[in-house]
Each structure stands twice: as C-alpha cells, then as structure tokens.
Amino acid sequence: MGLTRKSVSLRTYTSFTEIQDLIARTAFTQLGYSALALAGTLLGMSVTYLLPVIITFSAQAVVWRLGMAAWALMAITYLPTVRFYRMSPLWAAALPLAAAFYTYATWVSAVRYWMGRGGQVEGARAGTCEIFRRVNDAGFSAQKAAEIVSNYRDCVELFLRQQSKAPSGIAGSR
C-alpha cells in the first residue's frame, strides 16, 4: 500500500496504547519470530533514528553538528509525507519520536509472543503460536506461514467486529 487519501481504516485509534497494540499484533510475526532479526531491527532503528538525536547534545562541536545534519536530513526526507497528509511541516522533525514509539511497540510484540500472549485480537488470544506451528509443519516456509497467520488474525478480527455489531436475535450475536 502506498500513500493515498482513499484508504481509510475501519478502526479508530484514540490512544497511543491502541496504536501500540496495532503494531504489536504483527511486528514480531513480520520478523519471522527471530530474535536475531528483532535485535537487528531494534539496533537499526536506534542507530538510524535515535542516535542522531542523542549525539545532537554532545559537547563536541563536530559530533553535535553531525547529529543535527542527520536529524535535518531525516526531517527533509520525511517532509513530503507530512505535506501529503496536510500536516504542519514541523511534524517532520518528530520522526525520531515516531520511530522510538514504533521500535518500542516492536519490542512489546516480541515480549508478548515470548510470554504466550502474541496475536491478541481485541482482548482475545488468537492462538497464533499453534496456528503458525501447524502451517509451518504443513511445509510452508516460515515467511509464508507468518503471512497466513497474519491473514487468519485479520479474519478473526473482522468476524469479532461483525459479531459485536449484529442485531440481537440473530444466531451468533452476543
């Protein structure tokens, strides 16, 4: 999916916790449940987006100038997206903050998986681990199995949402 104004989320996200949960539902799945891929992702995100901000506060002029230059380049490259969504250009400088949040939510995704709570859908456990194991055992690659599990989770989410909106008296409604 690219940049578009035509795509609209079926859900409303009113808090950072809801956005964190959106990311955490699939982030570790997309990394193939690999601790090595997670470590590389967390390191890469930190070095790319957070380190420039941190070194901006260095006492050494060369170091803080490099940090400012990297941060400015990030903001400049993010500016077209900010403008596309008709936001103030000042939001472009906040990209490292958004990256820190996304990095944290990715970590939360892995922790939830390791604690046996991965793939939660609206408060319900989707059984992601068992489904992934069965799909993987069926001969699919880990990447394809992760994709199937992610699609399954989306279907469960849609089903639960539809059930909660069904009028009373209809079979299967709450």
C-alpha positions as a Markdown table, in Angstrom:
| # | Residue | x | y | z |
|---|---|---|---|---|
| 1 | Met | 0.0 | 0.0 | 0.0 |
| 2 | Gly | 1.4 | 3.4 | -0.9 |
| 3 | Leu | 0.4 | 6.9 | 0.1 |
| 4 | Thr | -3.2 | 7.5 | -0.6 |
| 5 | Arg | -6.1 | 9.5 | 0.8 |
| 6 | Lys | -8.6 | 6.9 | -0.4 |
| 7 | Ser | -7.6 | 4.2 | 2.1 |
| 8 | Val | -9.5 | 4.6 | 5.4 |
| 9 | Ser | -9.0 | 2.5 | 8.5 |
| 10 | Leu | -12.1 | 0.6 | 9.7 |
| 11 | Arg | -10.9 | 1.2 | 13.2 |
| 12 | Thr | -10.5 | 4.4 | 15.1 |
| 13 | Tyr | -7.3 | 4.8 | 17.2 |
| 14 | Thr | -7.8 | 7.2 | 20.0 |
| 15 | Ser | -4.8 | 6.5 | 22.2 |
| 16 | Phe | -1.1 | 5.5 | 22.0 |
| 17 | Thr | -2.0 | 2.2 | 23.6 |
| 18 | Glu | -4.3 | 1.3 | 20.8 |
| 19 | Ile | -1.7 | 2.2 | 18.2 |
| 20 | Gln | 0.9 | 0.3 | 20.1 |
| 21 | Asp | -1.4 | -2.8 | 20.1 |
| 22 | Leu | -1.9 | -2.4 | 16.3 |
| 23 | Ile | 1.8 | -2.6 | 15.8 |
| 24 | Ala | 2.4 | -5.2 | 18.4 |
| 25 | Arg | -0.1 | -7.6 | 16.9 |
| 26 | Thr | 2.1 | -8.4 | 13.9 |
| 27 | Ala | 5.5 | -6.8 | 14.3 |
| 28 | Phe | 7.3 | -9.9 | 15.6 |
| 29 | Thr | 5.4 | -12.1 | 13.2 |
| 30 | Gln | 6.8 | -10.0 | 10.3 |
| 31 | Leu | 10.3 | -10.7 | 11.7 |
| 32 | Gly | 9.6 | -14.4 | 11.4 |
| 33 | Tyr | 9.7 | -14.8 | 15.3 |
| 34 | Ser | 13.5 | -14.4 | 15.0 |
| 35 | Ala | 15.4 | -13.0 | 18.0 |
| 36 | Leu | 18.3 | -12.2 | 15.7 |
| 37 | Ala | 16.0 | -10.3 | 13.3 |
| 38 | Leu | 14.5 | -8.5 | 16.3 |
| 39 | Ala | 17.9 | -7.5 | 17.6 |
| 40 | Gly | 18.9 | -6.2 | 14.1 |
| 41 | Thr | 15.7 | -4.3 | 13.8 |
| 42 | Leu | 16.0 | -2.7 | 17.2 |
| 43 | Leu | 19.6 | -1.8 | 16.6 |
| 44 | Gly | 19.0 | -0.5 | 13.1 |
| 45 | Met | 16.0 | 1.7 | 14.2 |
| 46 | Ser | 18.0 | 3.0 | 17.2 |
| 47 | Val | 21.1 | 3.9 | 15.2 |
| 48 | Thr | 19.2 | 5.4 | 12.2 |
| 49 | Tyr | 16.6 | 7.4 | 14.1 |
| 50 | Leu | 17.6 | 7.8 | 17.7 |
| 51 | Leu | 21.4 | 8.1 | 17.7 |
| 52 | Pro | 21.4 | 11.4 | 15.6 |
| 53 | Val | 19.1 | 13.0 | 18.2 |
| 54 | Ile | 21.2 | 11.8 | 21.1 |
| 55 | Ile | 24.5 | 13.0 | 19.7 |
| 56 | Thr | 23.0 | 16.4 | 19.0 |
| 57 | Phe | 23.5 | 17.0 | 22.7 |
| 58 | Ser | 27.2 | 16.2 | 22.6 |
| 59 | Ala | 29.7 | 18.8 | 23.9 |
| 60 | Gln | 32.0 | 18.2 | 20.9 |
| 61 | Ala | 31.0 | 20.6 | 18.0 |
| 62 | Val | 31.8 | 18.1 | 15.3 |
| 63 | Val | 29.7 | 15.4 | 16.9 |
| 64 | Trp | 26.6 | 17.6 | 17.5 |
| 65 | Arg | 26.8 | 19.1 | 14.0 |
| 66 | Leu | 26.8 | 15.6 | 12.5 |
| 67 | Gly | 23.8 | 14.7 | 14.7 |
| 68 | Met | 22.0 | 17.9 | 13.6 |
| 69 | Ala | 22.8 | 17.2 | 10.0 |
| 70 | Ala | 21.5 | 13.6 | 10.2 |
| 71 | Trp | 18.3 | 14.8 | 12.0 |
| 72 | Ala | 17.8 | 17.5 | 9.4 |
| 73 | Leu | 18.2 | 15.0 | 6.6 |
| 74 | Met | 15.6 | 12.7 | 8.2 |
| 75 | Ala | 13.1 | 15.6 | 8.5 |
| 76 | Ile | 13.7 | 16.7 | 5.0 |
| 77 | Thr | 13.2 | 13.2 | 3.5 |
| 78 | Tyr | 10.0 | 12.8 | 5.7 |
| 79 | Leu | 8.6 | 16.2 | 4.7 |
| 80 | Pro | 6.8 | 15.0 | 1.5 |
| 81 | Thr | 4.8 | 12.5 | 3.5 |
| 82 | Val | 3.9 | 15.1 | 6.2 |
| 83 | Arg | 2.8 | 17.5 | 3.4 |
| 84 | Phe | 0.8 | 14.8 | 1.7 |
| 85 | Tyr | -1.2 | 14.4 | 4.8 |
| 86 | Arg | -1.6 | 18.1 | 5.1 |
| 87 | Met | 0.2 | 18.4 | 8.4 |
| 88 | Ser | 2.4 | 21.2 | 9.7 |
| 89 | Pro | 6.0 | 20.8 | 8.3 |
| 90 | Leu | 7.2 | 21.0 | 12.0 |
| 91 | Trp | 5.9 | 17.4 | 12.4 |
| 92 | Ala | 8.8 | 16.2 | 10.1 |
| 93 | Ala | 11.2 | 16.9 | 12.9 |
| 94 | Ala | 9.3 | 14.5 | 15.1 |
| 95 | Leu | 10.2 | 11.4 | 13.0 |
| 96 | Pro | 12.7 | 10.2 | 15.6 |
| 97 | Leu | 10.0 | 10.2 | 18.3 |
| 98 | Ala | 7.6 | 8.2 | 16.0 |
| 99 | Ala | 10.5 | 5.8 | 15.3 |
| 100 | Ala | 11.2 | 5.4 | 19.0 |
| 101 | Phe | 7.5 | 4.6 | 19.6 |
| 102 | Tyr | 7.4 | 2.1 | 16.7 |
| 103 | Thr | 10.7 | 0.5 | 18.0 |
| 104 | Tyr | 9.2 | 0.1 | 21.5 |
| 105 | Ala | 5.9 | -1.4 | 20.1 |
| 106 | Thr | 8.0 | -3.9 | 18.1 |
| 107 | Trp | 9.8 | -4.9 | 21.3 |
| 108 | Val | 6.4 | -5.3 | 23.0 |
| 109 | Ser | 5.3 | -7.6 | 20.2 |
| 110 | Ala | 8.2 | -9.9 | 20.8 |
| 111 | Val | 7.8 | -9.8 | 24.6 |
| 112 | Arg | 4.1 | -10.7 | 24.2 |
| 113 | Tyr | 5.0 | -13.6 | 21.9 |
| 114 | Trp | 7.6 | -14.9 | 24.4 |
| 115 | Met | 5.0 | -14.6 | 27.2 |
| 116 | Gly | 2.5 | -16.6 | 25.2 |
| 117 | Arg | 0.2 | -13.6 | 24.5 |
| 118 | Gly | 1.1 | -12.9 | 20.9 |
| 119 | Gly | -1.5 | -12.1 | 18.3 |
| 120 | Gln | -4.1 | -10.7 | 20.6 |
| 121 | Val | -7.3 | -9.6 | 18.9 |
| 122 | Glu | -9.5 | -7.2 | 20.8 |
| 123 | Gly | -8.6 | -8.7 | 24.1 |
| 124 | Ala | -8.9 | -12.3 | 22.9 |
| 125 | Arg | -5.9 | -14.7 | 22.2 |
| 126 | Ala | -6.0 | -15.7 | 18.6 |
| 127 | Gly | -3.9 | -18.9 | 19.1 |
| 128 | Thr | -1.2 | -17.6 | 16.8 |
| 129 | Cys | 1.6 | -19.9 | 18.0 |
| 130 | Glu | -0.4 | -23.1 | 17.4 |
| 131 | Ile | -1.7 | -22.0 | 14.0 |
| 132 | Phe | 1.8 | -20.9 | 13.0 |
| 133 | Arg | 3.2 | -24.3 | 14.0 |
| 134 | Arg | 0.6 | -26.2 | 12.1 |
| 135 | Val | 1.0 | -24.1 | 8.9 |
| 136 | Asn | 4.8 | -24.4 | 9.2 |
| 137 | Asp | 4.5 | -28.1 | 9.7 |
| 138 | Ala | 2.4 | -28.4 | 6.6 |
| 139 | Gly | 5.5 | -27.5 | 4.6 |
| 140 | Phe | 5.1 | -23.7 | 4.1 |
| 141 | Ser | 8.2 | -21.5 | 4.6 |
| 142 | Ala | 8.3 | -19.5 | 7.8 |
| 143 | Gln | 7.6 | -16.3 | 5.9 |
| 144 | Lys | 4.6 | -17.8 | 4.1 |
| 145 | Ala | 3.4 | -19.3 | 7.4 |
| 146 | Ala | 3.7 | -15.9 | 9.1 |
| 147 | Glu | 1.7 | -14.3 | 6.3 |
| 148 | Ile | -1.1 | -17.0 | 6.6 |
| 149 | Val | -1.2 | -16.5 | 10.4 |
| 150 | Ser | -1.4 | -12.7 | 9.9 |
| 151 | Asn | -4.3 | -13.1 | 7.4 |
| 152 | Tyr | -6.0 | -15.5 | 9.8 |
| 153 | Arg | -5.8 | -13.0 | 12.6 |
| 154 | Asp | -7.3 | -10.3 | 10.3 |
| 155 | Cys | -10.2 | -12.6 | 9.6 |
| 156 | Val | -10.8 | -13.3 | 13.3 |
| 157 | Glu | -10.7 | -9.6 | 13.9 |
| 158 | Leu | -13.3 | -8.9 | 11.2 |
| 159 | Phe | -15.5 | -11.7 | 12.4 |
| 160 | Leu | -15.4 | -10.5 | 16.0 |
| 161 | Arg | -16.2 | -6.9 | 14.9 |
| 162 | Gln | -19.1 | -8.1 | 12.8 |
| 163 | Gln | -20.5 | -10.3 | 15.6 |
| 164 | Ser | -20.4 | -7.3 | 18.0 |
| 165 | Lys | -22.4 | -5.3 | 15.5 |
| 166 | Ala | -25.0 | -8.0 | 14.7 |
| 167 | Pro | -28.6 | -7.2 | 15.9 |
| 168 | Ser | -29.8 | -9.2 | 18.8 |
| 169 | Gly | -31.9 | -12.3 | 17.9 |
| 170 | Ile | -29.6 | -13.3 | 15.0 |
| 171 | Ala | -27.8 | -16.6 | 15.5 |
| 172 | Gly | -24.3 | -16.0 | 16.7 |
| 173 | Ser | -24.8 | -12.5 | 18.0 |
| 174 | Arg | -23.9 | -11.6 | 21.5 |
